[in-house]
Amino acid sequence: MQTILIVDDDKSIRYSLKRMLEENFSVLTAQNGEEALLHMKETSPDLIIMDIKMPGRSGIEILREMKTIDPKSLVILMTAYGTTETAIEAMKFGAFDYILKPFPIPQMKELVQKAIALRKLMKEEVTYAPEPDQRKEEEQIIGSSPKMQELYKVIGQVAPSDVTILLRGESGTGKELMARAIYHYSLRSNHPFLPVNCAAIPDTLLESELFGHEKGAFTGAISRRIGKLEQCQGGTIFLDEIGDMSLSTQAKLLRVLQEKTFERLGGKETLRVDVRFIVATNKDLEEAMTKGEFREDLYYRLNVVSIRIPPLRERKEDIPALTSYFLKKFNRELKKNVVGITPAAMEKIISYGWPGNVRQLENVLKRALLLCQGEWILDDQLLLEVEEKKEAGEARGKKTFEDLLDSLFWELTETASLREGLDMVSAIEKGLILRALQKTKGNQVQAASLLGINRSTLRSKMVRYHIKKGILVVEEE
């Protein structure tokens, strides 16, 4: 269980935060900075939530000392003085983020989850081969095939340098795992590692995410925000799906690579930055350049060292080792005791093409292990994509409305927050109900049948979305 240290001279705040977090985390408390430093040296907490203004030494002073003890420590600062420069300066000294008092509980919880997820990424070491005595938190790049051996050599050669790395490969080949391996074997391993998925963040927000912004830079920018580049000072930033970055953001990134400087959005101050870039893409950047979708000058800046991650179909000799690794992993996670898979099941796995690569293999094995009632996974418990499409074709029209919405929700929340996922699914659900009612000319029985739900469920949803006979009613305030 991860440990969180709460530092505040206000007893009521320490108590409230501890009550809020202790269900999911081990929570320690300290009433001043000196006590916090003792806790940090003894327990190495995964996250520290600390007030800026405390008797004696301030939170910023304590933060600076914490960073000398552990440069990768994550600290969320609390302040009641959001209009001052104090909190902003604290970010420059390495705070993960800051939050204004009084803060909404959901906002604090979301911030804690983000910090803990990042701590896990920086804490988990990546190794090249499974060893029986390794710690559970270590992730492993599995494979002893000739292609993987060549990959290991290249990683070992480039990791200690500061050169920019371009990782290329299909989706699901493990590009982020390779990036983290390079980071852990680099000279910057004692500094932050920050991943940014360029495809998952709307283009209008990506620049702010990377470079930060000044107050008033755009609608909703109510205060200055420190971007990932400043947060990652001295460390490594991983830009995944770089091929999805807009041309305007590409131009700004090019300047960072060339001059090591940038400005926050809406700002005039030129800031210097010292970070190492590892970028990844599953796109053909050369083709994107010919189409004018990717800058040629940026391509040559990024392509200092290009590493191709082989797809699973090119290293099938690694499949048995990968299968064994995932089964052990999921046995622990799901508290199962599956010994292995039958020869027929292994033959089925090896003969398959794996368009989704290692990620698809992982998901297939996890589902098979869930379905397995005995000690061995059978071949018919391995539901592969070809069979999924066939079954989907046979069952077309039989899948329920709720099944579709549930599936859509989890797909959406892979790239968006849970709140955004709920909002998008609600909008789609409302549209489908309207369409069904319009198609059946307001006949609720027929519309419910089309949607695969009963009439009472349909009527409750119509009330929820203010729908009457296929017409969306806008209520007056």
C-alpha positions in Angstrom: 0.0 0.0 0.0 1.3 3.4 -0.9 2.2 5.9 1.8 1.1 9.5 1.9 2.6 12.1 4.4 0.4 15.0 5.3 2.2 18.1 6.7 0.2 20.9 8.2 0.2 22.8 11.5 -3.6 22.9 11.4 -4.8 19.7 13.3 -8.3 19.8 11.6 -6.8 19.7 8.1 -4.5 16.8 9.0 -7.5 14.9 10.4 -9.7 15.7 7.4 -7.1 14.7 4.9 -6.3 11.5 6.8 -9.9 10.5 6.9 -10.3 11.1 3.2 -7.2 9.1 2.2 -6.8 6.3 4.7 -9.2 4.0 3.0 -6.8 3.5 0.1 -3.5 4.6 1.4 -1.3 4.3 4.5 -1.3 7.9 5.9 1.3 9.6 8.1 1.0 13.1 9.5 3.4 15.8 10.7 2.7 19.2 12.2 5.8 20.9 11.0 8.6 20.7 8.4 11.2 19.2 10.7 8.9 16.4 11.7 8.1 15.8 8.0 11.8 15.5 7.1 12.2 12.8 9.8 9.3 10.9 8.4 10.7 11.2 4.9 14.1 9.8 5.9 12.5 6.9 7.8 9.6 5.9 5.5 10.2 7.4 2.0 6.5 8.2 1.4 5.1 8.0 -2.1 3.5 11.4 -1.9 3.7 14.4 0.5 0.9 16.9 0.9 2.3 19.9 2.6 1.1 23.4 3.6 3.3 26.3 2.5 2.8 28.6 5.5 3.8 26.9 8.8 5.5 28.0 12.0 9.2 27.9 11.7 10.5 26.9 8.3 8.1 27.4 5.4 6.8 24.6 3.2 9.0 25.9 0.3 12.2 25.6 2.5 11.2 22.1 3.5 10.4 21.2 -0.2 13.9 22.3 -1.2 15.5 20.1 1.4 13.2 17.2 0.5 14.4 17.4 -3.1 18.0 17.1 -2.0 17.1 13.9 0.0 15.1 12.4 -2.9 14.9 14.3 -6.2 12.1 12.1 -7.4 9.9 12.9 -4.3 6.4 14.1 -5.2 5.0 17.0 -3.2 1.6 18.7 -3.5 1.6 22.1 -1.8 -1.4 23.6 -0.2 -1.8 27.4 0.1 -4.5 29.9 1.0 -2.6 32.6 -0.9 -3.2 31.8 -4.5 -2.8 35.3 -5.8 0.9 35.5 -4.6 3.9 34.2 -6.4 4.8 31.9 -3.5 3.0 28.8 -4.9 4.4 29.5 -8.4 7.9 29.7 -7.2 7.4 26.5 -5.3 6.7 24.7 -8.6 10.1 25.8 -9.8 11.7 24.1 -6.8 10.2 20.8 -7.9 6.6 20.6 -6.4 4.4 18.2 -8.3 1.5 20.6 -8.1 -0.3 23.0 -5.7 -3.9 23.4 -4.6 -5.7 26.4 -3.1 -7.4 26.3 0.3 -10.2 25.6 0.8 -10.2 23.0 -1.9 -13.0 20.7 -3.3 -12.5 17.1 -2.1 -12.9 15.6 -5.6 -10.1 18.0 -6.9 -7.7 16.8 -4.2 -8.6 13.2 -4.8 -7.9 13.6 -8.5 -4.6 15.3 -7.8 -3.6 12.5 -5.4 -4.4 9.8 -8.0 -2.4 11.5 -10.7 0.6 11.9 -8.3 0.4 8.2 -7.1 0.2 7.0 -10.7 3.3 9.0 -11.6 5.1 7.8 -8.5 4.4 4.2 -9.6 5.9 4.9 -13.0 9.1 6.3 -11.6 9.4 3.7 -8.9 8.9 0.6 -11.0 12.2 -0.4 -12.5 12.2 -2.1 -15.9 14.4 -5.1 -16.4 15.3 -7.1 -19.5 14.5 -10.6 -18.4 12.4 -12.2 -15.6 14.3 -13.3 -12.5 12.5 -15.4 -9.8 13.7 -13.2 -6.9 12.8 -9.9 -8.4 10.5 -7.5 -6.6 6.9 -7.6 -7.7 6.9 -3.9 -8.6 9.5 -4.3 -11.3 8.2 -4.5 -14.8 10.0 -6.7 -17.3 10.7 -6.6 -21.0 10.3 -10.2 -21.9 12.1 -11.8 -24.9 15.3 -13.6 -25.8 14.7 -13.7 -29.6 17.5 -12.3 -31.9 15.4 -9.1 -32.5 15.0 -8.4 -28.8 18.6 -9.1 -28.1 19.5 -6.5 -30.7 17.1 -4.1 -29.0 18.6 -4.6 -25.6 22.1 -3.8 -27.0 20.8 -0.5 -28.5 19.1 0.5 -25.3 22.3 -0.2 -23.3 24.3 1.9 -25.8 22.0 5.0 -25.9 20.6 5.0 -22.3 23.6 6.7 -20.6 23.8 9.6 -23.2 21.4 12.6 -23.4 20.5 12.1 -27.1 16.9 12.4 -28.2 15.4 8.9 -28.9 12.6 8.2 -31.4 10.8 4.9 -30.7 8.9 3.6 -33.6 6.5 0.6 -33.6 2.9 -0.5 -33.9 0.4 0.0 -31.1 0.8 -2.5 -28.3 4.5 -3.3 -28.9 5.6 -1.7 -25.6 7.1 1.7 -26.5 6.4 3.3 -23.1 8.0 0.3 -21.4 11.1 0.8 -23.6 11.1 4.5 -22.8 11.1 3.7 -19.1 13.9 1.2 -19.5 16.0 3.9 -21.2 15.2 6.3 -18.4 16.0 3.8 -15.6 19.4 3.0 -17.1 20.2 6.7 -17.9 22.2 9.3 -15.9 18.9 11.1 -15.2 17.3 8.2 -13.3 17.3 10.1 -10.1 15.2 12.9 -11.6 11.6 12.9 -12.8 10.1 10.9 -15.6 7.0 12.4 -17.1 4.9 10.7 -19.8 2.6 12.8 -22.0 0.2 11.2 -24.5 -0.1 13.7 -27.3 -3.1 11.8 -28.8 -5.1 11.7 -25.6 -4.9 15.5 -24.9 -7.0 17.9 -27.0 -4.7 20.0 -29.2 -6.0 23.2 -27.5 -4.8 21.9 -24.1 -1.6 20.1 -25.1 0.5 23.3 -25.4 -0.6 24.4 -21.9 0.2 20.9 -20.6 3.7 21.1 -22.0 4.6 24.7 -21.7 2.3 26.0 -19.0 0.3 29.3 -19.2 0.0 32.7 -17.6 -3.2 34.0 -16.0 -5.6 35.2 -18.6 -3.8 33.4 -21.5 -7.1 31.9 -22.6 -10.6 31.5 -21.3 -10.5 29.5 -18.1 -6.8 30.4 -17.3 -7.6 31.8 -13.9 -4.0 31.5 -12.6 -0.5 30.8 -13.8 0.2 27.1 -14.5 3.5 25.4 -14.6 3.8 23.0 -17.5 5.4 19.5 -17.8 8.7 20.9 -19.1 9.3 23.0 -16.0 8.1 20.2 -13.7 10.6 17.8 -15.4 13.6 20.0 -15.0 16.7 17.7 -15.0 14.7 14.7 -15.9 13.2 12.8 -18.9 10.0 13.6 -20.7 8.3 10.9 -22.8 6.1 12.2 -25.6 3.9 9.3 -26.8 2.1 9.5 -30.2 4.2 12.5 -31.3 2.8 12.0 -34.8 -0.6 13.4 -33.5 0.9 16.7 -32.4 -0.4 19.8 -34.3 1.9 21.8 -36.5 1.8 24.8 -34.2 2.8 22.8 -31.2 5.5 21.1 -33.3 7.0 24.5 -34.0 7.3 25.3 -30.3 8.7 21.9 -29.5 11.4 22.4 -32.2 12.5 25.6 -30.5 12.9 23.7 -27.2 15.0 21.1 -28.8 17.2 23.6 -30.6 17.6 26.4 -28.0 16.5 24.7 -24.8 14.1 27.7 -24.2 10.4 28.4 -24.3 7.7 30.8 -23.0 4.5 29.9 -21.2 1.3 30.6 -23.1 0.5 34.2 -22.8 3.9 35.0 -21.2 6.9 37.0 -22.3 9.5 35.6 -19.9 11.9 33.2 -21.7 12.6 30.1 -19.6 15.5 27.7 -20.0 14.9 24.0 -19.6 17.2 21.0 -19.2 15.3 17.8 -20.1 15.9 14.7 -22.2 13.3 13.8 -24.8 12.2 10.3 -25.6 9.4 10.3 -28.2 7.3 7.6 -29.8 4.9 7.1 -32.7 3.1 4.3 -34.5 2.7 6.6 -37.6 4.8 6.8 -40.7 6.4 10.1 -40.1 8.0 10.2 -43.6 4.6 9.9 -45.2 3.2 12.5 -42.8 6.0 14.9 -43.9 5.0 14.5 -47.6 1.4 15.3 -46.7 2.5 18.4 -44.7 1.3 16.9 -41.4 4.7 16.7 -39.8 7.5 19.2 -39.9 10.6 18.1 -41.7 13.0 20.1 -39.4 11.4 18.6 -36.3 11.7 15.1 -37.7 15.4 15.4 -38.2 15.8 16.8 -34.7 13.9 13.9 -33.2 15.4 11.2 -35.3 18.9 11.4 -33.7 18.6 7.8 -32.7 15.7 5.8 -34.1 14.7 2.5 -32.4 12.2 0.2 -34.0 10.2 -2.0 -31.7 9.5 -5.3 -33.5 5.8 -6.4 -33.6 5.0 -9.7 -31.9 4.5 -11.5 -35.2 8.2 -11.0 -35.9 9.3 -12.6 -32.6 6.9 -15.4 -32.0 9.6 -17.4 -30.3 9.1 -15.0 -27.3 5.4 -15.9 -27.0 5.8 -18.8 -24.6 7.9 -16.7 -22.2 5.4 -13.8 -22.5 2.6 -16.2 -21.8 4.3 -17.5 -18.7 5.0 -14.0 -17.4 1.4 -12.8 -17.9 -0.1 -15.9 -16.3 2.1 -15.4 -13.2 1.2 -11.7 -13.1 -2.6 -12.3 -13.4 -2.5 -15.2 -10.9 -1.3 -12.8 -8.3 -3.6 -10.0 -9.3 -6.8 -12.1 -9.6 -5.9 -14.6 -6.8 -6.1 -17.5 -9.2 -4.0 -20.7 -9.4 -3.8 -21.5 -13.1 -0.8 -23.7 -13.8 -0.5 -23.0 -17.6 -2.1 -23.5 -20.9 -2.6 -26.7 -22.9 -0.5 -27.6 -26.0 -3.5 -26.9 -28.2 -4.0 -23.5 -26.7 -0.3 -22.7 -27.1 -0.4 -23.7 -30.7 -3.4 -21.5 -31.2 -1.5 -18.5 -29.7 1.7 -19.0 -31.7 -0.2 -19.4 -35.0 -2.2 -16.2 -34.5 -1.0 -13.0 -36.2 -1.5 -10.6 -33.1 -2.4 -7.3 -34.8 -2.6 -5.7 -31.4 0.8 -7.1 -30.4 1.9 -7.7 -26.8 -1.0 -5.6 -25.4 -3.5 -7.8 -27.2 -1.8 -11.0 -25.9 -1.9 -9.6 -22.4 -5.6 -8.9 -22.6 -6.5 -12.2 -24.2 -4.6 -14.1 -21.5 -6.2 -12.1 -18.7 -9.7 -12.8 -20.0 -8.9 -16.5 -20.5 -7.6 -16.7 -17.0 -10.8 -15.2 -15.7 -12.8 -17.8 -17.6 -10.7 -20.7 -16.6 -12.3 -22.9 -13.9 -9.5 -25.5 -13.6 -5.7 -25.4 -13.6 -5.2 -25.2 -17.3 -6.4 -22.7 -19.9 -8.1 -24.4 -22.9 -7.9 -23.3 -26.5 -11.6 -22.5 -26.6 -11.0 -20.0 -23.7 -8.7 -17.9 -25.9 -11.0 -15.6 -27.7 -9.0 -14.0 -30.5 -10.0 -11.0 -32.7 -11.0 -13.2 -35.7 -13.4 -15.1 -33.5 -14.6 -11.9 -31.8 -15.6 -10.5 -35.2 -17.3 -13.7 -36.2 -19.3 -13.9 -32.9 -20.2 -10.2 -33.2 -21.5 -10.8 -36.7 -23.7 -13.7 -35.6 -24.9 -11.8 -32.6 -25.5 -8.5 -34.3 -28.7 -6.9 -33.0 -28.6 -9.1 -29.8 -26.2 -6.9 -27.8 -28.2 -4.8 -25.4 -28.2 -1.0 -25.3 -26.5 -1.0 -21.9 -23.8 -3.4 -23.1 -23.0 -1.0 -25.9 -22.9 2.1 -23.6 -20.8 0.3 -21.0 -18.3 -0.7 -23.7 -18.3 2.8 -25.1 -17.7 4.3 -21.7 -14.6 2.2 -21.0 -13.2 3.0 -24.5 -13.7 6.7 -23.9 -12.2 6.7 -20.5 -8.9 5.2 -21.9 -8.2 8.7 -23.3 -10.4 11.0 -21.1 -11.3 11.4 -17.5 -14.1 9.5 -15.9 -16.2 12.6 -15.7 -15.6 13.4 -19.4 -16.4 9.8 -20.3 -19.7 9.9 -18.4 -20.7 13.2 -20.1 -19.9 11.8 -23.6 -21.8 8.6 -23.0 -24.8 10.5 -21.7 -24.9 12.7 -24.8 -24.7 9.6 -27.0 -27.3 7.8 -25.0 -29.7 10.8 -25.3 -29.1 10.9 -29.1 -29.8 7.2 -29.5 -33.1 7.4 -27.6 -34.2 10.4 -29.6 -33.4 8.6 -32.9 -35.2 5.4 -31.8 -38.3 7.4 -30.8 -38.3 9.4 -34.1 -37.9 6.2 -36.1 -40.9 4.6 -34.4 -42.9 7.9 -34.5 -43.0 8.1 -30.7 -44.0 4.4 -30.0 -42.2 3.7 -26.8 -42.7 -0.1 -26.9 -41.1 -0.3 -30.3 -38.4 2.2 -29.4 -37.5 0.2 -26.3 -37.4 -3.0 -28.4 -35.0 -1.3 -30.9 -32.7 -0.3 -28.0 -32.9 -3.6 -26.3 -34.3 -2.3 -23.0 -37.7 -2.5 -21.4 -40.3 0.2 -21.6 -40.0 1.3 -17.9 -36.2 1.8 -18.4 -36.8 3.8 -21.5 -39.4 6.0 -19.8 -37.1 6.7 -16.8 -34.3 7.7 -19.3 -36.7 10.0 -21.2 -37.6 11.8 -17.9 -33.9 12.1 -17.1 -33.1 13.6 -20.5 -36.3 15.7 -20.7 -37.5 13.8 -23.9 -41.2 13.7 -24.9 -42.2 11.6 -27.9 -38.9 12.0 -29.7 -38.6 15.7 -29.0 -36.0 17.2 -26.6 -37.7 19.6 -24.3 -35.5 22.4 -23.0 -36.8 23.4 -19.6 -36.8 27.1 -18.6 -34.7 28.2 -15.7 
